[in-house]
Amino acid sequence: MTWRKSSFTESANCVEVRGDLAAIRDSKQPEVVMPISRVAVAGLTRFAKRPV
């Protein structure tokens, strides 16, 4: 399975999203995978894109 991270990531420390959008993981601990719904991934993406 492939994992994606933000194109804005300048370091290895980030949250990665699995290619099928069914899980996330911390790039510092890739062996720990958290299953997540696609609805939750969409919400996380909206939250991350919001202006600060």
N, C-alpha and C positions, 0 to 999 in steps of 0.2 A: 504494500500500500504506500502511496506517495503522501508526503506531508508538505504543506505550503506555509510560508511565513510572509509577512509584509515586505513589500519591495522597499519600504522605508527603513527596514532594520539595518543598522550599521554594525551590530555586534551579534554574537551567537546567543545572547540572552533575550528570548522572546517566547511568545505563545505561538504554537504551530497548530494549524487546522488540517485534519486528515482530508485527503482528496475527495472522499465521498461525503464530507461534511457531517460525519457521525461521531467524531471524537476530537478532542484537543489534547495537547500535551505541552509541558514546559521543555524548552530546548536544552536546559541544563540537566534535566532528568528525563530523557526520552523513553525510558522503560516504564514510566508511570503514565498511563493513558486514561483519560476521563471520557467515558461515553457521554454524548450530548445530543440533543435533538437538533434537527435542522432549523427549527423555529428559534431555538436558543442561539445557534450560530448566527442567524440573521440578526437577532437582537444585539449580540456582542459586536457584530460588524457595524451596525448603526451607531452603537454607543462609541465605538473606537473612532468613527468618522466625524463625530459631532465637533463643532468648534469649541475651543477651550476658552 
